[in-house]
Amino acid sequence: MKAGTTSWDDEGRLCGVTDLPTTEESLNQLKQSVQTSELAGFRSEIDLILCGPSDAAMECVKQLSGASGAKVKVVDDFAELNLGLWEGVLRSDLEERFPSVYAQWVAQPGNVAPPDGESMQVVQDRVLTALFKVLGKLKSEHPTVGVVLRPYAWAVVKCWLDQRPLSEVWGYLDEPAGLESFSLSRGVIEGDRAWKPKIA
């Protein structure tokens, strides 16, 4: 599940590790999306919900868990992209003030990191490594696990799931929050490093 948006997101400000609450409108939209999704009944099968260390993620966990009583585990490495000195800056201002750097970030987000921040490749590696570590410890034959991530972390994981290069991450960021389902083989979870895509 992609977590809902914050006031900074709605204003066009870059919002990474700054922990702001999900807007009421976004939370209502997410709640409606989860309830009307074809996967709505799927929530009752969830054994464990993983999320990053933010209030926004936890607000969305409540929508995913419903009355299932699933155990919730906060994973520090599921934290959102650290935007460093770009945190809170209007995207339009960044593009106007630093056009060449901004263009490089858009074209190669896996290679470019904001000052005092991290690249999206670093976030993808961090989140996937932590995800595989948790999944690898589960004893169930076919565990059903919920994952709630803030937008950037969610988008880089979606790139990996769809086997798309990180240069396409921006299209995923534009997608609305909602519930999706994916299956991972035990072979991938147990350490097949072939998942790591080439940056393009």
Secondary structure by P-SEA (a helix, b strand, c coil): cbbbbccccccccccccccccccaaaaaaaaaaaaacccccccccccbbbbcccaaaaaaaaaaacccccbbbbbcccccccccccccccaaaaaaacaaaaaaaaaccccccccccccaaaaaaaaaaaaaaaaaaccccbbbbbbbbcaaaaaaaaaaaacccccaaaaaaaccbbbbbbbbcccccccccccccccc
